[in-house]
Amino acid sequence: MLLEVENVSKNFSGIKALDNVSIAVRKGELSSIIGPNGAGKSTLFNILTGEIEEDSGRVIFKGEDITNLAPHEICRRGVGRSFQLLNLFSQLTVYKNIQTAILAGRKLTVNFLHPAKNMVRNEVEEILEQIGLADKGNSIASEISYGEQRKLEFGIALANSPDIILLDEPTAGLSIEETKSMIDLIQRLAEERFLTVLLVEHKMDVVFSISEKIRVLYEGRIIFEGVPDEVRRSEEVLRVYLGEKD
């Protein structure tokens, strides 16, 4: 397995956000975590990326215990992430956003012998091409469309060639056409880069169209795990989250 979460629990002021959660994600898997607001999805992502510490349990990535490592250390080991709220360098160009992420990940610094404009150019241009923003490189990030900003954040998450990428509601706020474009982008790059993708998403049409496996988180516990058809048929999942069938 690429990622293993073993018996992870987290409390906030006596409220149990995660209760003995265990999941195993194989390399190359494209899967989702669903559940109502407050189920613990973002808490789980924050633990996986080192943003917060768990109370108990551990996280194993590529056979190494990464529990409680700093976020930048986890990132450098091959874990990429996008956020529910956009997390961009809004006043930099699209090109500079990707370039800055690559330079930071590689601990590269700029000096008079290595001017920034010439550093990692090929890698930046490759990512911009892959995410469909090759013609937007000189645009300021805050001035491109919201859908393009979502793609840019995905590109930033790809900047250090992660083995797994955690996507927190990647289609939030997108139109129907933009959502379809994002789904196509995720599926295409997952295949081309042999990426492992774990996403949190509230749009069920997205979840069922993109996921090989779905895990259902409810009140801090994994209550069901299976392929999309199994999730659709689960009476417990219907009761606590999806709602009764028409």
N, C-alpha and C positions, 0 to 999 in steps of 0.2 A: 504493500500500500504506500501511496505517496504521502498522504496526510492521515494521521490517526489522532482523534480526540478521545481521551480516556477519562471517563468519570469526572468531568469538569463541573464544578458548582461555583456559583457566585451569588452573594447576598449584598443588598444595598439597604442599610439601616433596618435590618430584620426582614426585608422583603426578598424572597428567593427569586432571583432573575433567571438563574440556570440551576437545574437540579439533576446532578449526576448524568450529564450529557455525554454520550459516546457516539462517535461516527467514524467511519473509515472511508476514505476517498481514494480510489485507485487512479493511477496515472492515465491521463487521457480522457477521464470521465467529464461529462458535461451535466451537471446536476444542480438542483435548486433546493433551497430551504424556504418553506412557506409557513405562514401562521398569522394569527391576528396581531394587531398592534399590542405591544407589551409582552409578546411571547418570549422574548429574549434573543431575537435574531441579531440585532446590532450588538448586543453584549457579547454574543459568541464571536462575531467578526472582530470586535475590539480585543478580545482575548487572543484570538489567532494571530493578530498583527501586533501584539505587544502594547496596545494602547492602554489597557487596564490589566491588572493581575487577577487571576482566579483565586478562590479561597481553597480549593482542593482540586486534584486531578492534574493531568499533564497533557501537553501537546507534542506529538512526535512528527517531524517532517523529514522525509528522506532518511529515516532511521535515526535521526538525531533529536534529542530532547531540546526543544526550543522554548519551553515554558519560561515565561517572564524575561526573555531576552528583550532588549530595547527594540523599538520599531525599526530603526535603520539597520540593525543587525539581522532582523528577520527578513527585511526587504532584500538585503544582500545575499541571503541564503536562497532566494528564489520565490518569495511570496509577494505578489503585486496586488494592489487594491484600488478600487474606485469608491467614491463616497456617495451617499444619498443626496447630500448637498454638494454642489459643484466645488471642487478644490483646485483652482487654477491660479497661475500667475496672471491675473487679469490685465495688467498693464504692459505685459510683455507680448511680443509677437507669438503667433502659433509656433513658428520655428524655434524661438527661444525657449518656449515652454518644454518642448521635447528635449532640446539640447541641454537645458539646465538639469532636467531629471537624469539624463544619461551621465553628465559630468559629476553630479552629486553621488550617484550610485557607484561610480568608479573612483571616487575620491580624487578626481582630476582638478587641477587648479589652472587658472589663466595667468600667463606672464608674457613678457615681450617676445620671448622665443616661440610661444605657442598662443597666438592671438585667438580669441574665442571663435571668431567667424570661421576659422579653418579646422576647428576641433570637432571630431565625430560627425562630420558633414554627411558621409555616406549613410551612417546609421540613422541620422535624423531624417534624411530624405526618403529612406526606405520605409520608415514608420509612417511618415506623412502620406506616402503613396498607398500604403496598406490600409490606412484608415480613411482614405478618400479626401484628404485635405492638402494634396500636393500643390494646388493652386491658391491655397490660403496661407502659405508660409509667412508672408510679410504682413498679414493682417493682425491687428491687435486682438488678443483673445476675447476681450470684453465686447468687441464689435462684430464678431461673427454670430450666426444664429445660435439659438439655444441647442438645437439638435447637433450642430457642428461642435459646440462646446462639450456636449456629452461625448462625442467621438474623440475630441482632443483629450479629455480626461482618460478615456480608454487608452489612447496612445501613450500618455504619461505612465500609466500602469504597465505598459509594455516596454518601457524604456530600458529596463535592465534585464530583459530577456527572462522573465519569471517562468518557473515551472508550473505554478498555479496562480490564478488570478481570482480574487474575490470581488464580485460586482454587487454593490449595494443599490438595488433598484435602478438599474442602468437605463430603463425606459421611462422613469418618472418625469412627468411633464411633457412628454413627447406626443406629437400627433400620431394618427394611425399610420401615415406614410413614414414618418420618422421612426416610429416603433419598428415597423417592418424592416427598414434599412438597418437599424441597430441589431435586430435579431440576425439578419443576414451577415452583418459584419462579425458578430461574435462567433457564429457558426463557422464562417469561412476562416477566420484567423485561428480558431481552435483547431481546425483541421490542418491548416498550413503550418502552424507552429507546433503542432501536437501539444497544445496547451490543455491543462486541466482547469476547468472553470467551475466555480461554485458561486451561485448567485442567489441573492435574496430579491424577491419580486412579488408584487401584489397583483399584477395583471395575470389572471389565470390563463388567458389565451397564450400569453408569452411563455409561461411556465410549462404548459402542456405541449407546446410546439417545439420547445428547445431542449427539454430535459430528458436524459436517459434514465435518471433516477430522481425521485422527489422525497425529501424528508420533511415531516410535518412537526413543527415545534409549537407546543401549547402549554402555557403556564410554566415555562422553563424546562419542559420535558419533551423528548422525542416520543410522540405517541404513535407514529406510523412511518414506515419507510418502504418504498417500492417503486415500480415503474408507473408511468402515468395512468394506465388503465386500472391498476390496482388501487391507486389513490382515488380515482373517480368513483370506484365501487365501494370504498370503505365507509361503512355506516358511521364510524366514530369521526372520521374526517368531515363527512357531510354534516354531522351534528354540531361540531365545535367550530367549523370554519367555512366550508364551502356552501353550506345551507342545503335545504331539501331540494331534490330535483323537481322540475315542473311536472 
